[in-house]
């Protein structure tokens, strides 16, 4: 690790001594007040930038797959997807493995999707996902959803059917992350920043994005069996949406 040394004759030490002398002249109560005010102004912004919005991101819950969507009976290609996804430990890290039998990777592949979390239209987000693609390649996405103004009888991968307390949803925006290295036998972290649109047009109707989710898909141009590992799904907000209120 590179270190920087301060010489007794260097300007760095002089500035440090000068700053300490200034601080000593400020009453302790005033210092505490200034620190508190600084935290009130900048603390919430720091917390916002560090709060992961994805529940159970590293599969640490007692039920390791709690909150995760792995079964998609309403999607023809992924009707049996839940059979291929399980929680494991790989090189000391809790994670999920998508283990595909022969004939699957070269067709639809296998996938896992996070819980839906509330979205803020116009806000900027950062996504991070750790991958060990092992036998396959992978595609990683952040996807936004809004209520479906024109539900269809048979939902597909672009729609989520209604459930308790939630209307039918349709995908309205997707941010694809850079592709992780294929067939990698080590953990790689993939990152992307994106700004969610303020509004989207769905079936001719202008709407706001309502939910966000993260998705990992394991696939390969082969009919052979194999596996890929994923963990540490992270989604956090770096900037809130700008207010359009002109008052």
C-alpha positions in Angstrom: 0.0 0.0 0.0 1.4 3.4 -0.9 1.8 5.7 2.0 2.6 9.4 2.2 5.0 10.6 4.8 4.9 14.1 6.4 8.2 15.8 6.8 8.7 18.1 9.8 9.7 20.8 7.3 6.9 19.9 4.8 3.9 22.1 4.1 1.6 19.1 4.9 2.7 19.1 8.5 2.4 22.8 8.8 -1.1 22.8 7.5 -2.1 20.0 9.9 -0.7 21.9 12.9 -2.4 25.1 11.8 -5.7 23.4 11.4 -5.4 21.8 14.9 -4.6 25.2 16.4 -7.8 26.6 14.8 -9.9 23.7 16.1 -8.5 24.2 19.6 -9.7 27.8 19.7 -13.3 26.7 18.9 -15.4 25.9 22.0 -16.3 22.2 22.3 -20.0 22.9 22.3 -19.7 24.8 19.1 -17.8 21.9 17.5 -20.5 19.5 18.5 -23.2 21.8 17.1 -21.4 22.1 13.8 -21.0 18.4 13.6 -24.6 17.8 14.3 -25.7 20.3 11.7 -23.4 18.8 9.1 -24.9 15.4 9.8 -28.4 16.7 9.5 -27.5 18.1 6.0 -25.3 15.4 4.6 -26.0 12.3 6.7 -29.3 11.4 5.1 -27.6 11.7 1.6 -24.8 9.4 2.7 -27.3 6.9 4.1 -29.4 7.0 1.0 -26.3 6.3 -1.1 -25.4 3.2 1.0 -28.8 1.6 1.6 -29.3 -1.6 -0.4 -32.9 -1.7 -1.5 -32.9 -5.4 -2.3 -34.0 -7.7 0.6 -31.9 -10.7 1.4 -29.3 -9.7 -1.2 -26.7 -12.3 -0.2 -29.1 -15.2 0.7 -28.3 -14.9 4.4 -31.9 -15.4 5.6 -32.9 -18.6 7.4 -34.9 -19.4 4.3 -32.1 -18.5 1.9 -34.4 -17.9 -1.1 -36.9 -15.9 0.9 -38.2 -12.9 -1.2 -36.6 -14.2 -4.3 -38.6 -15.2 -7.4 -37.4 -18.5 -8.9 -40.7 -20.2 -10.1 -42.5 -18.8 -13.1 -45.4 -21.1 -13.8 -47.1 -18.4 -15.9 -44.1 -18.3 -18.3 -44.0 -21.3 -20.7 -40.3 -21.4 -21.1 -39.6 -21.0 -17.4 -42.4 -23.2 -16.0 -39.8 -25.5 -14.4 -37.2 -22.9 -13.6 -37.6 -23.4 -9.8 -36.1 -26.9 -10.1 -32.8 -25.4 -11.2 -32.2 -22.8 -8.5 -31.0 -23.4 -5.0 -28.9 -21.7 -2.3 -25.3 -23.0 -1.8 -22.0 -21.9 -0.4 -19.3 -21.3 -3.1 -15.7 -20.5 -2.0 -17.0 -19.4 1.4 -19.8 -17.2 0.1 -23.5 -17.8 0.5 -25.0 -17.5 -3.0 -27.5 -19.0 -5.4 -26.5 -21.6 -8.0 -28.5 -21.9 -11.3 -27.7 -25.5 -12.3 -29.1 -26.5 -15.6 -29.6 -30.0 -17.0 -28.7 -30.8 -20.6 -30.8 -29.0 -23.2 -31.7 -25.9 -21.2 -28.8 -23.5 -21.4 -28.9 -23.4 -25.2 -32.6 -22.6 -25.2 -34.1 -20.4 -22.4 -31.4 -20.8 -19.8 -32.2 -20.3 -16.1 -32.9 -17.2 -14.1 -33.5 -15.7 -10.7 -35.3 -12.4 -10.0 -35.3 -10.3 -6.8 -38.4 -9.0 -5.0 -40.1 -6.0 -6.4 -39.0 -2.8 -4.6 -40.6 0.7 -4.8 -39.1 2.8 -7.6 -38.6 6.6 -7.6 -39.2 7.9 -11.1 -36.3 10.2 -12.3 -33.9 9.0 -9.6 -30.4 7.7 -10.3 -29.4 4.2 -9.1 -26.4 2.0 -9.0 -26.6 -1.8 -9.4 -23.9 -4.3 -8.4 -24.0 -8.1 -8.8 -21.3 -10.7 -8.0 -21.1 -13.6 -10.4 -19.1 -16.7 -10.9 -20.3 -17.9 -14.3 -18.4 -21.1 -14.2 -19.8 -23.2 -17.0 -22.0 -20.6 -18.7 -22.4 -17.0 -19.7 -24.8 -14.5 -18.0 -27.0 -11.6 -18.6 -27.8 -9.2 -15.8 -30.6 -6.6 -15.7 -32.3 -4.0 -13.6 -35.9 -3.9 -14.7 -38.7 -1.3 -14.0 -42.4 -2.2 -13.8 -45.6 -0.3 -13.9 -49.3 -1.3 -13.7 -50.5 -3.1 -16.9 -53.1 -1.0 -18.7 -53.9 -3.8 -21.1 -53.5 -7.2 -19.3 -53.4 -10.3 -21.5 -54.8 -13.7 -20.7 -51.5 -15.4 -20.6 -48.6 -13.4 -19.0 -45.1 -13.7 -20.3 -41.6 -12.7 -19.3 -42.6 -9.0 -19.8 -45.6 -9.2 -17.5 -46.3 -10.3 -13.9 -49.8 -11.5 -13.1 -51.7 -9.8 -10.3 -51.2 -11.0 -6.7 -52.5 -10.1 -3.3 -52.4 -6.3 -3.0 -50.6 -5.9 -6.3 -52.1 -5.3 -9.8 -50.8 -7.0 -12.9 -47.5 -5.4 -13.9 -45.7 -4.9 -17.2 -42.0 -4.2 -17.8 -41.5 -0.6 -18.9 -37.7 -0.1 -18.7 -34.6 -2.2 -18.6 -31.0 -1.4 -17.8 -28.6 -4.1 -18.9 -25.4 -4.4 -17.0 -22.0 -5.2 -18.7 -21.6 -8.9 -19.4 -19.5 -10.7 -16.8 -16.6 -12.9 -18.0 -18.0 -16.2 -19.3 -16.8 -19.5 -17.8 -15.1 -17.7 -15.0 -14.0 -19.7 -12.0 -13.6 -16.7 -9.7 -16.0 -14.1 -8.3 -16.4 -11.0 -10.5 -18.4 -7.9 -9.6 -20.5 -6.2 -12.3 -21.7 -2.6 -11.8 -23.8 -0.1 -13.7 -25.5 3.3 -12.9 -28.7 4.3 -14.5 -31.4 7.0 -14.2 -34.9 5.8 -14.2 -37.2 7.7 -16.6 -39.7 10.1 -15.1 -42.5 8.6 -17.3 -42.9 5.8 -19.7 -45.5 5.1 -22.4 -47.3 1.7 -22.2 -50.0 0.8 -24.7 -50.3 4.4 -25.6 -50.7 5.5 -22.0 -48.2 7.7 -20.1 -47.4 6.2 -16.7 -44.7 6.3 -14.0 -42.4 3.4 -13.2 -43.6 1.9 -9.9 -41.3 -1.0 -9.1 -37.7 -2.1 -9.7 -36.2 -5.6 -9.6 -32.9 -7.2 -10.4 -32.5 -10.3 -12.6 -29.7 -12.8 -13.5 -29.9 -15.2 -16.4 -27.5 -18.1 -17.0 -27.3 -19.3 -20.5 -24.8 -20.7 -23.1 -24.7 -21.7 -26.8 -24.5 -25.3 -25.8 -26.9 -28.2 -25.0 -24.6 -29.4 -22.2 -25.4 -29.3 -18.5 -23.6 -26.9 -16.1 -24.0 -24.2 -13.5 -23.4 -20.5 -12.6 -23.3 -18.7 -9.2 -24.7 -15.3 -8.2 -24.8 -13.3 -4.9 -24.6 -9.8 -3.4 -27.4 -8.3 -5.5 -27.2 -4.6 -4.7 -29.4 -1.7 -5.7 -29.0 1.8 -4.1 -30.0 5.3 -5.0 -27.4 7.9 -5.5 -29.5 10.9 -6.4 -33.2 11.6 -5.8 -35.4 12.8 -8.6 -35.3 16.5 -9.3 -38.4 18.3 -8.2 -40.5 19.8 -11.0 -42.4 22.1 -8.5 -41.7 25.7 -9.6 -43.0 27.3 -6.4 
